[in-house]
Amino acid sequence: MRIDKFLNAVNLTKRRAVAQDMIEEGVVYLNGKAVKASKNVAIGDVITLVYLEKELRYEVLSLPTIKSTPKSQQHLYVKELV
């Protein structure tokens, strides 16, 4: 699954366009490297989102099979790392 679709599907961003903008700005990293929107995500990958005041890291636990998942089920797909 493409990283821009993954970020939207598991509710890490509100819309896919937001995810694409973040990727274009270079604030989304996959396993420590800046990525393009077409990069595929695999189970076990670490996604880093860099905001102005904080940095959030998530480990991919599973890939969703549907376009969008309920926010209450986010824990099934990603685990926030400290």
C-alpha positions in Angstrom: 0.0 0.0 0.0 1.3 3.5 -0.9 2.4 5.6 2.1 0.0 8.4 1.3 -3.0 6.1 1.2 -1.8 4.3 4.3 -1.5 7.6 6.3 -5.1 8.5 5.3 -6.5 4.9 5.8 -5.3 4.6 9.4 -6.3 8.2 10.3 -2.8 9.6 10.8 -3.9 12.4 8.4 -7.4 13.7 7.8 -7.2 13.5 4.0 -4.9 11.9 1.4 -4.2 15.4 0.0 -2.8 16.4 3.4 -0.6 13.3 3.4 0.7 14.1 -0.1 1.5 17.7 0.9 3.4 16.5 4.0 5.4 14.1 1.9 6.2 16.8 -0.7 7.4 19.1 2.1 9.8 16.3 3.3 8.3 15.8 6.8 7.4 12.2 6.4 10.1 9.5 6.8 9.9 5.8 6.3 12.7 3.9 8.2 14.6 7.1 8.6 14.5 8.2 4.9 12.4 10.9 3.3 9.9 9.3 0.9 7.8 9.9 -2.1 4.0 9.4 -2.1 4.4 6.3 -4.2 6.6 4.4 -1.7 5.1 1.2 -0.4 4.6 0.5 3.3 5.3 -2.9 4.7 4.6 -4.5 8.1 7.4 -3.6 10.5 8.3 -0.3 8.9 8.7 2.8 11.1 6.9 6.0 9.9 8.1 9.3 11.3 6.0 12.5 11.0 7.9 15.7 11.9 5.8 18.6 13.1 7.0 22.1 14.2 7.2 21.2 17.9 7.2 17.4 18.0 8.1 14.3 16.1 5.8 11.2 16.1 7.0 7.7 15.3 4.7 4.8 14.4 5.4 1.1 13.7 3.3 -0.5 11.1 1.5 -3.5 12.5 -0.9 -4.4 9.7 -2.1 -3.1 6.4 -5.7 -2.2 6.1 -7.8 -3.9 3.4 -10.4 -1.1 3.2 -10.1 2.5 2.1 -10.7 4.0 5.6 -10.8 2.5 9.0 -12.5 3.9 12.2 -10.2 5.9 14.4 -11.1 3.5 17.2 -9.4 0.7 15.3 -6.2 2.6 14.6 -4.3 0.5 17.2 -4.7 -2.5 15.0 -2.6 -1.0 12.2 0.0 1.3 13.9 1.7 1.5 17.3 3.1 4.8 18.5 6.7 4.6 19.5 8.2 6.7 22.3 
